[in-house]
Amino acid sequence: MNQLHGDEVDLDEAYVLEYQTQRGSYAIVWISETNLVELPPKLFEDMLEFVENSELYINHHEKEISNRNVQYAFGTERDNYYFATENRLYGWRLLKIRETFLSRTP
């Protein structure tokens, strides 16, 4: 997870989940969890700055999914999404995925 954030970060838990459907859609989900209240917003801002300034990502904008505002950018041939909550930073990357799948995301 430190590789994802680019620094060594003080996380209580880190999850990487991979999903694949029978039709070939593929998703990777990253969750960084911490009890340090200042860390998720900082990680979110770092990610926001990286995506906005990187030549790897295009079409960066905010989008509402399941009543939650998330950041979206297309890059590395995949749809990329991320958002922060009080104690977690979530990110996911989708390949060959349908919008109906996203509407079921909690």
Backbone atoms as SQL, in Angstrom:
CREATE TABLE atoms (id INTEGER PRIMARY KEY, chain TEXT, resi INTEGER, resn TEXT, atom TEXT, x REAL, y REAL, z REAL);
INSERT INTO atoms VALUES
  (1, 'A', 1, 'MET', 'N', 0.831, -1.186, 0.000),
  (2, 'A', 1, 'MET', 'CA', 0.000, 0.000, 0.000),
  (3, 'A', 1, 'MET', 'C', 0.877, 1.252, 0.000),
  (4, 'A', 2, 'ASN', 'N', 2.040, 1.178, 0.642),
  (5, 'A', 2, 'ASN', 'CA', 2.944, 2.329, 0.620),
  (6, 'A', 2, 'ASN', 'C', 3.347, 2.677, -0.814),
  (7, 'A', 3, 'GLN', 'N', 3.478, 1.663, -1.669),
  (8, 'A', 3, 'GLN', 'CA', 3.811, 1.894, -3.067),
  (9, 'A', 3, 'GLN', 'C', 2.698, 2.699, -3.750),
  (10, 'A', 4, 'LEU', 'N', 1.457, 2.403, -3.411),
  (11, 'A', 4, 'LEU', 'CA', 0.323, 3.129, -3.974),
  (12, 'A', 4, 'LEU', 'C', 0.354, 4.597, -3.554),
  (13, 'A', 5, 'HIS', 'N', 0.659, 4.864, -2.281),
  (14, 'A', 5, 'HIS', 'CA', 0.654, 6.231, -1.761),
  (15, 'A', 5, 'HIS', 'C', 1.956, 6.978, -2.018),
  (16, 'A', 6, 'GLY', 'N', 3.010, 6.263, -2.386),
  (17, 'A', 6, 'GLY', 'CA', 4.266, 6.911, -2.706),
  (18, 'A', 6, 'GLY', 'C', 5.128, 7.221, -1.500),
  (19, 'A', 7, 'ASP', 'N', 4.637, 7.001, -0.311),
  (20, 'A', 7, 'ASP', 'CA', 5.361, 7.246, 0.937),
  (21, 'A', 7, 'ASP', 'C', 5.024, 6.125, 1.899),
  (22, 'A', 8, 'GLU', 'N', 5.783, 6.045, 2.974),
  (23, 'A', 8, 'GLU', 'CA', 5.381, 5.139, 4.045),
  (24, 'A', 8, 'GLU', 'C', 4.318, 5.862, 4.858),
  (25, 'A', 9, 'VAL', 'N', 3.144, 5.257, 4.962),
  (26, 'A', 9, 'VAL', 'CA', 2.031, 5.881, 5.680),
  (27, 'A', 9, 'VAL', 'C', 1.628, 5.010, 6.854),
  (28, 'A', 10, 'ASP', 'N', 1.106, 5.646, 7.884),
  (29, 'A', 10, 'ASP', 'CA', 0.725, 4.960, 9.117),
  (30, 'A', 10, 'ASP', 'C', -0.711, 4.451, 9.000),
  (31, 'A', 11, 'LEU', 'N', -0.862, 3.263, 8.446),
  (32, 'A', 11, 'LEU', 'CA', -2.178, 2.667, 8.256),
  (33, 'A', 11, 'LEU', 'C', -2.428, 1.607, 9.313),
  (34, 'A', 12, 'ASP', 'N', -3.689, 1.521, 9.758),
  (35, 'A', 12, 'ASP', 'CA', -4.071, 0.439, 10.662),
  (36, 'A', 12, 'ASP', 'C', -4.375, -0.820, 9.863),
  (37, 'A', 13, 'GLU', 'N', -4.987, -0.655, 8.704),
  (38, 'A', 13, 'GLU', 'CA', -5.315, -1.769, 7.821),
  (39, 'A', 13, 'GLU', 'C', -5.169, -1.310, 6.377),
  (40, 'A', 14, 'ALA', 'N', -4.875, -2.249, 5.508),
  (41, 'A', 14, 'ALA', 'CA', -4.815, -1.977, 4.076),
  (42, 'A', 14, 'ALA', 'C', -5.369, -3.194, 3.351),
  (43, 'A', 15, 'TYR', 'N', -6.262, -2.940, 2.428),
  (44, 'A', 15, 'TYR', 'CA', -6.911, -4.023, 1.691),
  (45, 'A', 15, 'TYR', 'C', -6.725, -3.810, 0.197),
  (46, 'A', 16, 'VAL', 'N', -6.500, -4.887, -0.528),
  (47, 'A', 16, 'VAL', 'CA', -6.522, -4.881, -1.982),
  (48, 'A', 16, 'VAL', 'C', -7.409, -6.045, -2.390),
  (49, 'A', 17, 'LEU', 'N', -8.505, -5.722, -3.061),
  (50, 'A', 17, 'LEU', 'CA', -9.482, -6.729, -3.462),
  (51, 'A', 17, 'LEU', 'C', -9.540, -6.780, -4.984),
  (52, 'A', 18, 'GLU', 'N', -9.592, -7.971, -5.534),
  (53, 'A', 18, 'GLU', 'CA', -9.696, -8.125, -6.982),
  (54, 'A', 18, 'GLU', 'C', -10.956, -8.906, -7.309),
  (55, 'A', 19, 'TYR', 'N', -11.679, -8.426, -8.308),
  (56, 'A', 19, 'TYR', 'CA', -12.919, -9.060, -8.737),
  (57, 'A', 19, 'TYR', 'C', -12.872, -9.265, -10.245),
  (58, 'A', 20, 'GLN', 'N', -13.436, -10.377, -10.700),
  (59, 'A', 20, 'GLN', 'CA', -13.568, -10.602, -12.127),
  (60, 'A', 20, 'GLN', 'C', -14.877, -11.339, -12.394),
  (61, 'A', 21, 'THR', 'N', -15.605, -10.880, -13.402),
  (62, 'A', 21, 'THR', 'CA', -16.864, -11.520, -13.753),
  (63, 'A', 21, 'THR', 'C', -16.614, -12.588, -14.807),
  (64, 'A', 22, 'GLN', 'N', -17.602, -13.408, -15.035),
  (65, 'A', 22, 'GLN', 'CA', -17.499, -14.433, -16.063),
  (66, 'A', 22, 'GLN', 'C', -17.411, -13.815, -17.455),
  (67, 'A', 23, 'ARG', 'N', -17.911, -12.611, -17.608),
  (68, 'A', 23, 'ARG', 'CA', -17.856, -11.920, -18.905),
  (69, 'A', 23, 'ARG', 'C', -16.555, -11.171, -19.130),
  (70, 'A', 24, 'GLY', 'N', -15.672, -11.156, -18.154),
  (71, 'A', 24, 'GLY', 'CA', -14.371, -10.531, -18.332),
  (72, 'A', 24, 'GLY', 'C', -14.200, -9.158, -17.721),
  (73, 'A', 25, 'SER', 'N', -15.247, -8.600, -17.123),
  (74, 'A', 25, 'SER', 'CA', -15.065, -7.326, -16.424),
  (75, 'A', 25, 'SER', 'C', -14.155, -7.553, -15.225),
  (76, 'A', 26, 'TYR', 'N', -13.360, -6.563, -14.912),
  (77, 'A', 26, 'TYR', 'CA', -12.342, -6.728, -13.877),
  (78, 'A', 26, 'TYR', 'C', -12.287, -5.463, -13.036),
  (79, 'A', 27, 'ALA', 'N', -12.176, -5.630, -11.729),
  (80, 'A', 27, 'ALA', 'CA', -12.081, -4.476, -10.832),
  (81, 'A', 27, 'ALA', 'C', -11.052, -4.759, -9.747),
  (82, 'A', 28, 'ILE', 'N', -10.286, -3.748, -9.408),
  (83, 'A', 28, 'ILE', 'CA', -9.364, -3.794, -8.260),
  (84, 'A', 28, 'ILE', 'C', -9.796, -2.692, -7.313),
  (85, 'A', 29, 'VAL', 'N', -9.933, -3.011, -6.028),
  (86, 'A', 29, 'VAL', 'CA', -10.341, -2.039, -5.013),
  (87, 'A', 29, 'VAL', 'C', -9.222, -1.925, -3.976),
  (88, 'A', 30, 'TRP', 'N', -8.833, -0.680, -3.669),
  (89, 'A', 30, 'TRP', 'CA', -7.850, -0.415, -2.619),
  (90, 'A', 30, 'TRP', 'C', -8.565, 0.302, -1.484),
  (91, 'A', 31, 'ILE', 'N', -8.317, -0.130, -0.259),
  (92, 'A', 31, 'ILE', 'CA', -8.861, 0.568, 0.912),
  (93, 'A', 31, 'ILE', 'C', -7.725, 0.773, 1.900),
  (94, 'A', 32, 'SER', 'N', -7.470, 2.012, 2.262),
  (95, 'A', 32, 'SER', 'CA', -6.474, 2.367, 3.274),
  (96, 'A', 32, 'SER', 'C', -7.237, 2.845, 4.498),
  (97, 'A', 33, 'GLU', 'N', -6.983, 2.236, 5.652),
  (98, 'A', 33, 'GLU', 'CA', -7.729, 2.562, 6.866),
  (99, 'A', 33, 'GLU', 'C', -6.768, 2.996, 7.971),
  (100, 'A', 34, 'THR', 'N', -7.152, 4.037, 8.698),
  (101, 'A', 34, 'THR', 'CA', -6.315, 4.569, 9.768),
  (102, 'A', 34, 'THR', 'C', -7.177, 5.220, 10.841),
  (103, 'A', 35, 'ASN', 'N', -6.663, 5.298, 12.036),
  (104, 'A', 35, 'ASN', 'CA', -7.327, 6.029, 13.114),
  (105, 'A', 35, 'ASN', 'C', -6.843, 7.471, 13.202),
  (106, 'A', 36, 'LEU', 'N', -5.877, 7.834, 12.387),
  (107, 'A', 36, 'LEU', 'CA', -5.387, 9.208, 12.351),
  (108, 'A', 36, 'LEU', 'C', -6.332, 10.037, 11.491),
  (109, 'A', 37, 'VAL', 'N', -7.151, 10.881, 12.092),
  (110, 'A', 37, 'VAL', 'CA', -8.199, 11.596, 11.369),
  (111, 'A', 37, 'VAL', 'C', -7.662, 12.510, 10.265),
  (112, 'A', 38, 'GLU', 'N', -6.431, 12.967, 10.400),
  (113, 'A', 38, 'GLU', 'CA', -5.888, 13.864, 9.384),
  (114, 'A', 38, 'GLU', 'C', -5.355, 13.111, 8.163),
  (115, 'A', 39, 'LEU', 'N', -5.172, 11.802, 8.254),
  (116, 'A', 39, 'LEU', 'CA', -4.537, 11.066, 7.166),
  (117, 'A', 39, 'LEU', 'C', -5.430, 10.834, 5.950),
  (118, 'A', 40, 'PRO', 'N', -6.672, 10.353, 6.069),
  (119, 'A', 40, 'PRO', 'CA', -7.475, 10.151, 4.852),
  (120, 'A', 40, 'PRO', 'C', -7.643, 11.412, 3.993),
  (121, 'A', 41, 'PRO', 'N', -7.929, 12.584, 4.590),
  (122, 'A', 41, 'PRO', 'CA', -8.006, 13.782, 3.739),
  (123, 'A', 41, 'PRO', 'C', -6.675, 14.107, 3.056),
  (124, 'A', 42, 'LYS', 'N', -5.559, 13.885, 3.759),
  (125, 'A', 42, 'LYS', 'CA', -4.248, 14.145, 3.156),
  (126, 'A', 42, 'LYS', 'C', -3.990, 13.185, 2.005),
  (127, 'A', 43, 'LEU', 'N', -4.277, 11.893, 2.202),
  (128, 'A', 43, 'LEU', 'CA', -4.089, 10.916, 1.130),
  (129, 'A', 43, 'LEU', 'C', -4.978, 11.248, -0.070),
  (130, 'A', 44, 'PHE', 'N', -6.218, 11.693, 0.213),
  (131, 'A', 44, 'PHE', 'CA', -7.128, 12.089, -0.849),
  (132, 'A', 44, 'PHE', 'C', -6.557, 13.278, -1.627),
  (133, 'A', 45, 'GLU', 'N', -6.088, 14.292, -0.923),
  (134, 'A', 45, 'GLU', 'CA', -5.516, 15.474, -1.581),
  (135, 'A', 45, 'GLU', 'C', -4.273, 15.112, -2.381),
  (136, 'A', 46, 'ASP', 'N', -3.437, 14.224, -1.839),
  (137, 'A', 46, 'ASP', 'CA', -2.246, 13.769, -2.578),
  (138, 'A', 46, 'ASP', 'C', -2.654, 13.066, -3.867),
  (139, 'A', 47, 'MET', 'N', -3.675, 12.217, -3.782),
  (140, 'A', 47, 'MET', 'CA', -4.154, 11.497, -4.959),
  (141, 'A', 47, 'MET', 'C', -4.742, 12.478, -5.973),
  (142, 'A', 48, 'LEU', 'N', -5.527, 13.426, -5.488),
  (143, 'A', 48, 'LEU', 'CA', -6.122, 14.443, -6.346),
  (144, 'A', 48, 'LEU', 'C', -5.044, 15.218, -7.097),
  (145, 'A', 49, 'GLU', 'N', -4.026, 15.648, -6.391),
  (146, 'A', 49, 'GLU', 'CA', -2.929, 16.403, -7.010),
  (147, 'A', 49, 'GLU', 'C', -2.189, 15.547, -8.034),
  (148, 'A', 50, 'PHE', 'N', -1.923, 14.282, -7.679),
  (149, 'A', 50, 'PHE', 'CA', -1.220, 13.394, -8.602),
  (150, 'A', 50, 'PHE', 'C', -2.018, 13.207, -9.896),
  (151, 'A', 51, 'VAL', 'N', -3.300, 12.904, -9.774),
  (152, 'A', 51, 'VAL', 'CA', -4.131, 12.653, -10.955),
  (153, 'A', 51, 'VAL', 'C', -4.257, 13.917, -11.812),
  (154, 'A', 52, 'GLU', 'N', -4.469, 15.065, -11.177),
  (155, 'A', 52, 'GLU', 'CA', -4.625, 16.309, -11.922),
  (156, 'A', 52, 'GLU', 'C', -3.356, 16.722, -12.660),
  (157, 'A', 53, 'ASN', 'N', -2.191, 16.367, -12.120),
  (158, 'A', 53, 'ASN', 'CA', -0.923, 16.790, -12.719),
  (159, 'A', 53, 'ASN', 'C', -0.231, 15.712, -13.534),
  (160, 'A', 54, 'SER', 'N', -0.818, 14.541, -13.613),
  (161, 'A', 54, 'SER', 'CA', -0.200, 13.435, -14.326),
  (162, 'A', 54, 'SER', 'C', -0.659, 13.393, -15.776),
  (163, 'A', 55, 'GLU', 'N', 0.249, 13.066, -16.667),
  (164, 'A', 55, 'GLU', 'CA', -0.107, 12.876, -18.068),
  (165, 'A', 55, 'GLU', 'C', -0.743, 11.506, -18.308),
  (166, 'A', 56, 'LEU', 'N', -0.771, 10.662, -17.282),
  (167, 'A', 56, 'LEU', 'CA', -1.363, 9.329, -17.410),
  (168, 'A', 56, 'LEU', 'C', -2.886, 9.363, -17.360),
  (169, 'A', 57, 'TYR', 'N', -3.473, 10.433, -16.809),
  (170, 'A', 57, 'TYR', 'CA', -4.915, 10.493, -16.578),
  (171, 'A', 57, 'TYR', 'C', -5.542, 11.628, -17.368),
  (172, 'A', 58, 'ILE', 'N', -6.752, 11.368, -17.888),
  (173, 'A', 58, 'ILE', 'CA', -7.515, 12.388, -18.602),
  (174, 'A', 58, 'ILE', 'C', -8.951, 12.387, -18.076),
  (175, 'A', 59, 'ASN', 'N', -9.695, 13.400, -18.445),
  (176, 'A', 59, 'ASN', 'CA', -11.117, 13.487, -18.116),
  (177, 'A', 59, 'ASN', 'C', -11.370, 13.416, -16.609),
  (178, 'A', 60, 'HIS', 'N', -10.534, 14.070, -15.843),
  (179, 'A', 60, 'HIS', 'CA', -10.685, 14.059, -14.392),
  (180, 'A', 60, 'HIS', 'C', -11.832, 14.978, -13.990),
  (181, 'A', 61, 'HIS', 'N', -12.779, 14.435, -13.201),
  (182, 'A', 61, 'HIS', 'CA', -13.903, 15.238, -12.720),
  (183, 'A', 61, 'HIS', 'C', -14.591, 14.523, -11.563),
  (184, 'A', 62, 'GLU', 'N', -15.433, 15.276, -10.881),
  (185, 'A', 62, 'GLU', 'CA', -16.213, 14.698, -9.794),
  (186, 'A', 62, 'GLU', 'C', -17.499, 14.119, -10.372),
  (187, 'A', 63, 'LYS', 'N', -17.937, 13.001, -9.781),
  (188, 'A', 63, 'LYS', 'CA', -19.089, 12.279, -10.282),
  (189, 'A', 63, 'LYS', 'C', -19.873, 11.750, -9.085),
  (190, 'A', 64, 'GLU', 'N', -21.191, 11.680, -9.201),
  (191, 'A', 64, 'GLU', 'CA', -21.989, 11.125, -8.108),
  (192, 'A', 64, 'GLU', 'C', -22.346, 9.677, -8.427),
  (193, 'A', 65, 'ILE', 'N', -22.025, 8.789, -7.498),
  (194, 'A', 65, 'ILE', 'CA', -22.348, 7.363, -7.619),
  (195, 'A', 65, 'ILE', 'C', -22.969, 6.932, -6.299),
  (196, 'A', 66, 'SER', 'N', -24.158, 6.381, -6.363),
  (197, 'A', 66, 'SER', 'CA', -24.866, 5.916, -5.163),
  (198, 'A', 66, 'SER', 'C', -24.901, 6.988, -4.081),
  (199, 'A', 67, 'ASN', 'N', -25.260, 8.208, -4.470),
  (200, 'A', 67, 'ASN', 'CA', -25.387, 9.348, -3.556),
  (201, 'A', 67, 'ASN', 'C', -24.073, 9.753, -2.891),
  (202, 'A', 68, 'ARG', 'N', -22.952, 9.428, -3.494),
  (203, 'A', 68, 'ARG', 'CA', -21.641, 9.814, -2.952),
  (204, 'A', 68, 'ARG', 'C', -20.847, 10.487, -4.061),
  (205, 'A', 69, 'ASN', 'N', -20.226, 11.620, -3.734),
  (206, 'A', 69, 'ASN', 'CA', -19.348, 12.285, -4.689),
  (207, 'A', 69, 'ASN', 'C', -17.999, 11.590, -4.685),
  (208, 'A', 70, 'VAL', 'N', -17.565, 11.179, -5.858),
  (209, 'A', 70, 'VAL', 'CA', -16.282, 10.513, -6.014),
  (210, 'A', 70, 'VAL', 'C', -15.510, 11.206, -7.135),
  (211, 'A', 71, 'GLN', 'N', -14.213, 11.044, -7.128),
  (212, 'A', 71, 'GLN', 'CA', -13.368, 11.565, -8.187),
  (213, 'A', 71, 'GLN', 'C', -13.222, 10.485, -9.252),
  (214, 'A', 72, 'TYR', 'N', -13.241, 10.904, -10.510),
  (215, 'A', 72, 'TYR', 'CA', -13.088, 9.987, -11.632),
  (216, 'A', 72, 'TYR', 'C', -11.982, 10.487, -12.547),
  (217, 'A', 73, 'ALA', 'N', -11.229, 9.563, -13.111),
  (218, 'A', 73, 'ALA', 'CA', -10.267, 9.884, -14.162),
  (219, 'A', 73, 'ALA', 'C', -10.037, 8.633, -14.991),
  (220, 'A', 74, 'PHE', 'N', -9.846, 8.823, -16.283),
  (221, 'A', 74, 'PHE', 'CA', -9.501, 7.702, -17.142),
  (222, 'A', 74, 'PHE', 'C', -7.988, 7.707, -17.295),
  (223, 'A', 75, 'GLY', 'N', -7.368, 6.543, -17.072),
  (224, 'A', 75, 'GLY', 'CA', -5.922, 6.442, -17.219),
  (225, 'A', 75, 'GLY', 'C', -5.470, 5.000, -17.159),
  (226, 'A', 76, 'THR', 'N', -4.335, 4.739, -17.735),
  (227, 'A', 76, 'THR', 'CA', -3.775, 3.388, -17.845),
  (228, 'A', 76, 'THR', 'C', -4.819, 2.421, -18.408),
  (229, 'A', 77, 'GLU', 'N', -5.588, 2.919, -19.392),
  (230, 'A', 77, 'GLU', 'CA', -6.611, 2.146, -20.101),
  (231, 'A', 77, 'GLU', 'C', -7.732, 1.646, -19.201),
  (232, 'A', 78, 'ARG', 'N', -7.969, 2.355, -18.098),
  (233, 'A', 78, 'ARG', 'CA', -9.001, 1.935, -17.150),
  (234, 'A', 78, 'ARG', 'C', -9.713, 3.151, -16.570),
  (235, 'A', 79, 'ASP', 'N', -10.939, 2.914, -16.098),
  (236, 'A', 79, 'ASP', 'CA', -11.659, 3.922, -15.333),
  (237, 'A', 79, 'ASP', 'C', -11.161, 3.857, -13.898),
  (238, 'A', 80, 'ASN', 'N', -10.840, 5.002, -13.318),
  (239, 'A', 80, 'ASN', 'CA', -10.306, 5.080, -11.958),
  (240, 'A', 80, 'ASN', 'C', -11.192, 5.984, -11.116),
  (241, 'A', 81, 'TYR', 'N', -11.511, 5.532, -9.907),
  (242, 'A', 81, 'TYR', 'CA', -12.368, 6.269, -8.987),
  (243, 'A', 81, 'TYR', 'C', -11.713, 6.288, -7.604),
  (244, 'A', 82, 'TYR', 'N', -11.947, 7.359, -6.839),
  (245, 'A', 82, 'TYR', 'CA', -11.457, 7.396, -5.466),
  (246, 'A', 82, 'TYR', 'C', -12.233, 8.419, -4.652),
  (247, 'A', 83, 'PHE', 'N', -12.311, 8.153, -3.352),
  (248, 'A', 83, 'PHE', 'CA', -12.937, 9.077, -2.411),
  (249, 'A', 83, 'PHE', 'C', -12.455, 8.739, -1.014),
  (250, 'A', 84, 'ALA', 'N', -12.666, 9.668, -0.079),
  (251, 'A', 84, 'ALA', 'CA', -12.248, 9.474, 1.310),
  (252, 'A', 84, 'ALA', 'C', -13.453, 9.586, 2.230),
  (253, 'A', 85, 'THR', 'N', -13.392, 8.843, 3.342),
  (254, 'A', 85, 'THR', 'CA', -14.359, 8.986, 4.419),
  (255, 'A', 85, 'THR', 'C', -13.572, 9.385, 5.659),
  (256, 'A', 86, 'GLU', 'N', -14.220, 9.357, 6.797),
  (257, 'A', 86, 'GLU', 'CA', -13.583, 9.799, 8.041),
  (258, 'A', 86, 'GLU', 'C', -12.276, 9.058, 8.328),
  (259, 'A', 87, 'ASN', 'N', -12.251, 7.738, 8.105),
  (260, 'A', 87, 'ASN', 'CA', -11.041, 6.991, 8.450),
  (261, 'A', 87, 'ASN', 'C', -10.517, 6.110, 7.316),
  (262, 'A', 88, 'ARG', 'N', -11.045, 6.295, 6.103),
  (263, 'A', 88, 'ARG', 'CA', -10.604, 5.450, 4.990),
  (264, 'A', 88, 'ARG', 'C', -10.454, 6.249, 3.698),
  (265, 'A', 89, 'LEU', 'N', -9.515, 5.774, 2.863),
  (266, 'A', 89, 'LEU', 'CA', -9.403, 6.234, 1.488),
  (267, 'A', 89, 'LEU', 'C', -9.724, 5.027, 0.618),
  (268, 'A', 90, 'TYR', 'N', -10.665, 5.190, -0.302),
  (269, 'A', 90, 'TYR', 'CA', -11.062, 4.125, -1.208),
  (270, 'A', 90, 'TYR', 'C', -10.617, 4.491, -2.613),
  (271, 'A', 91, 'GLY', 'N', -10.183, 3.506, -3.342),
  (272, 'A', 91, 'GLY', 'CA', -9.893, 3.703, -4.752),
  (273, 'A', 91, 'GLY', 'C', -10.234, 2.432, -5.497),
  (274, 'A', 92, 'TRP', 'N', -10.709, 2.586, -6.706),
  (275, 'A', 92, 'TRP', 'CA', -10.929, 1.389, -7.502),
  (276, 'A', 92, 'TRP', 'C', -10.678, 1.683, -8.960),
  (277, 'A', 93, 'ARG', 'N', -10.281, 0.621, -9.668),
  (278, 'A', 93, 'ARG', 'CA', -9.908, 0.687, -11.069),
  (279, 'A', 93, 'ARG', 'C', -10.709, -0.369, -11.798),
  (280, 'A', 94, 'LEU', 'N', -11.368, 0.025, -12.883),
  (281, 'A', 94, 'LEU', 'CA', -12.278, -0.866, -13.581),
  (282, 'A', 94, 'LEU', 'C', -11.890, -1.025, -15.048),
  (283, 'A', 95, 'LEU', 'N', -11.996, -2.228, -15.536),
  (284, 'A', 95, 'LEU', 'CA', -11.737, -2.517, -16.940),
  (285, 'A', 95, 'LEU', 'C', -12.923, -3.283, -17.497),
  (286, 'A', 96, 'LYS', 'N', -13.472, -2.817, -18.605),
  (287, 'A', 96, 'LYS', 'CA', -14.640, -3.443, -19.247),
  (288, 'A', 96, 'LYS', 'C', -15.801, -3.567, -18.275),
  (289, 'A', 97, 'ILE', 'N', -16.170, -2.493, -17.672),
  (290, 'A', 97, 'ILE', 'CA', -17.214, -2.546, -16.654),
  (291, 'A', 97, 'ILE', 'C', -18.400, -1.711, -17.126),
  (292, 'A', 98, 'ARG', 'N', -19.570, -2.028, -16.641),
  (293, 'A', 98, 'ARG', 'CA', -20.779, -1.309, -17.016),
  (294, 'A', 98, 'ARG', 'C', -21.206, -0.374, -15.900),
  (295, 'A', 99, 'GLU', 'N', -21.877, 0.698, -16.266),
  (296, 'A', 99, 'GLU', 'CA', -22.367, 1.673, -15.289),
  (297, 'A', 99, 'GLU', 'C', -23.347, 1.024, -14.306),
  (298, 'A', 100, 'THR', 'N', -24.054, -0.038, -14.707),
  (299, 'A', 100, 'THR', 'CA', -25.002, -0.687, -13.793),
  (300, 'A', 100, 'THR', 'C', -24.270, -1.291, -12.602),
  (301, 'A', 101, 'PHE', 'N', -23.048, -1.775, -12.811),
  (302, 'A', 101, 'PHE', 'CA', -22.254, -2.300, -11.709),
  (303, 'A', 101, 'PHE', 'C', -21.966, -1.185, -10.701),
  (304, 'A', 102, 'LEU', 'N', -21.621, -0.012, -11.215),
  (305, 'A', 102, 'LEU', 'CA', -21.280, 1.114, -10.336),
  (306, 'A', 102, 'LEU', 'C', -22.481, 1.582, -9.539),
  (307, 'A', 103, 'SER', 'N', -23.668, 1.477, -10.094),
  (308, 'A', 103, 'SER', 'CA', -24.841, 1.949, -9.367),
  (309, 'A', 103, 'SER', 'C', -25.141, 1.087, -8.155),
  (310, 'A', 104, 'ARG', 'N', -24.567, -0.108, -8.105),
  (311, 'A', 104, 'ARG', 'CA', -24.771, -0.975, -6.945),
  (312, 'A', 104, 'ARG', 'C', -23.670, -0.794, -5.899),
  (313, 'A', 105, 'THR', 'N', -22.679, 0.047, -6.153),
  (314, 'A', 105, 'THR', 'CA', -21.580, 0.249, -5.222),
  (315, 'A', 105, 'THR', 'C', -22.092, 0.973, -3.977),
  (316, 'A', 106, 'PRO', 'N', -21.832, 0.454, -2.757),
  (317, 'A', 106, 'PRO', 'CA', -22.313, 1.135, -1.537),
  (318, 'A', 106, 'PRO', 'C', -21.639, 2.454, -1.291);
